[in-house]
Amino acid sequence: MLTFQRRFPLLGLAAIAMAWLGMSAKAEPLSLGSGVTNAALAATGALPRLKARLDAGGEIRIIAFGSSSTEGAGASSPASTYPALLQRDLSESLRLGVAGRPAVNVINRGKGGDDAEAMARRLQRDVLADRPDLVIWQTGSNDPMTGVPVERFSQLTRDGIAAIRSTGSDVVLMDQQWCRRLSGIDGAERYAAALHALAAELGVPVIRRHALMKTWVDKGIMTPSQMIGPDGLHMTDAGYDRLAKAASNQILVQVGLAPAMSVAPSRADPSAHN
């Protein structure tokens, strides 16, 4: 397969990416919240394995690893989970799986209730053995509730990242959801801080779910009750759909197939509520 630029020599990168994403030239950039920019994401977290697979035209295998948010608690069906919707969005954006082009395969390896200890025990079987091109690791939500010490959470996450990278796979982390259940747990924010500190140290991209959800509410895109279900913890179909679109866009930015666009920071906000 020819590289992206050589296949489309007459069009600019931003125009092509907008077309692939179904955006008009005047479309509002995706807001990532808290002053995060697509440009910063592209600079701080390259995905070399995934980019090479796209350039070579091979099948793209992604494993969504995590707990109930990945498994799809709160979704009305398996097709409404964020991994299933991510597969749909990436396939549509990249126009893969048609006319002989490679397919996008997102494998859901979420398990409700898992904390860092439980995920470490199944990392080899559920992730490393499949040798994916990319692992999206959603973590840090259950640990404050199960009592895993934050230092232990950080070490297990560090070890997991090293193990994933040792197979040649790329890795992206996904942080906590913004919800009333987690906001009511003393010290929950320490796990998010540990995740971001580790990501910055190791150069791992982060899907900033917490900031995204706050921004959607700030901008009036969704209400808390539209994106979080009655249990105050798990996302709804609409929340998972928007999360999948944000994740898809971030991945495209980090392989150079979406425009890097700055966004305004989210306003300061009160504690999460539903």
Buried (B, 14 or more C-beta within 10 A) or exposed (E): EEEBEEEBEEEEBBBBBBBBBEBEEEEEBBBBBBEBBBBBBBEBBBBEBBBBBBBEEEEBBBBBBBBBBBBBBBBEEEEBBBBBBBBBBBBBBBEBBEEEBBBBBBBBBBBBEBBBBBBBEEBEEBBBEBEBBBBBBBBBBBBBBEEBEBEBBBBBBBEBBEBBBEBEBBBBBBBBBBBBBBBEEEEBBBBBEBBBEBBEEBEBBBBBBBBBBBBBBBBEBBEBEBBBBEEBBBBBBBBBBBBBBBBBBBBBBBBBBBBBBEBEBBEEEEEBBB
